[in-house]
Amino acid sequence: MNVIIDLCVVPLGVGVSVSPHIAACQRVIQEAGLEHRMHAYGTNIEGPWDEVMAVVKRCHEVVHEMGAPRITTTLKLGTRIDRDQHMDDKVASVETLMERP
């Protein structure tokens, strides 16, 4: 089963700037080879359920390895079995509607 998630990983106890930790998590996502789109407050990731969830787990492992004693993560996810749908399809659907008067 494929899943599309919105992942927001927030390391705690590492100071004000968390950019290095987020960059490390982004590397994990890239190395996994999954379709993804980073945005200002997280990353959308899509792919097979087990692969996507393994990336979430690995992000936590890497950020802890960097010294973060705590991590809080917000995860939204959606699955669909009636047809194939990708992140770009969802966005395109809304953009098409916005073009209509």
C-alpha positions in Angstrom: 0.0 0.0 0.0 1.3 3.5 -0.9 1.1 6.4 1.5 1.5 10.1 1.3 2.7 11.8 4.5 3.4 15.2 5.8 6.4 14.9 8.2 7.5 17.6 10.6 10.5 16.6 12.8 11.4 19.0 15.6 14.4 18.3 17.7 14.3 19.6 21.3 17.1 20.5 23.6 19.5 21.5 20.8 19.2 25.3 20.8 17.2 27.7 18.7 18.5 26.7 15.3 17.5 23.2 14.1 18.6 23.6 10.5 21.5 21.1 10.8 19.1 18.4 12.1 16.5 19.1 9.4 19.2 18.9 6.8 20.3 15.5 8.2 16.7 14.3 8.0 16.4 15.5 4.4 19.5 13.5 3.5 17.9 10.4 4.9 14.8 11.0 2.8 16.9 11.7 -0.4 19.0 8.5 0.2 15.8 6.5 0.5 15.0 7.5 -3.1 11.4 8.3 -2.3 9.4 11.1 -4.0 9.4 14.1 -1.6 8.9 17.8 -1.4 10.3 19.9 1.4 8.3 23.0 2.4 8.6 25.6 5.1 7.2 23.5 8.0 8.0 19.9 6.9 8.3 17.5 4.1 5.7 15.6 2.0 6.9 12.0 1.2 5.2 9.4 -0.8 5.9 5.7 -1.5 5.3 2.2 -0.2 4.1 2.3 3.5 7.0 0.3 5.0 9.6 2.3 3.1 8.1 5.7 4.1 7.8 4.6 7.8 11.4 3.3 7.8 12.4 6.8 6.7 10.5 8.4 9.6 12.2 6.0 12.0 15.7 6.7 10.5 15.1 10.4 10.7 14.6 10.0 14.4 17.7 7.8 14.8 19.9 10.3 12.9 18.6 13.3 14.8 19.1 11.5 18.2 22.6 10.5 17.0 23.3 14.2 16.5 22.7 14.9 20.2 19.0 15.8 20.3 17.7 14.3 23.6 14.1 14.7 22.5 12.2 14.9 19.3 8.6 15.8 18.7 7.1 14.8 15.3 3.9 15.7 13.6 2.8 13.2 11.0 -0.2 13.4 8.8 -0.8 10.6 6.4 -3.2 9.4 3.8 -3.8 6.3 1.8 -6.0 5.5 -1.1 -7.0 2.2 -2.6 -9.6 3.1 -5.2 -6.9 4.5 -7.6 -3.3 5.6 -7.9 -2.7 9.1 -6.7 0.5 11.1 -6.3 1.3 14.3 -4.5 1.5 16.2 -7.8 -2.0 14.9 -8.8 -3.5 16.3 -5.6 -2.0 19.8 -6.2 -2.9 19.8 -9.9 -6.5 19.0 -9.1 -6.9 22.1 -6.9 -4.9 24.3 -9.4 -7.3 23.2 -12.2 -10.3 24.2 -10.1 -8.7 27.6 -9.3 -8.3 28.4 -13.0 -12.0 28.1 -13.5 -14.2 31.2 -13.1 
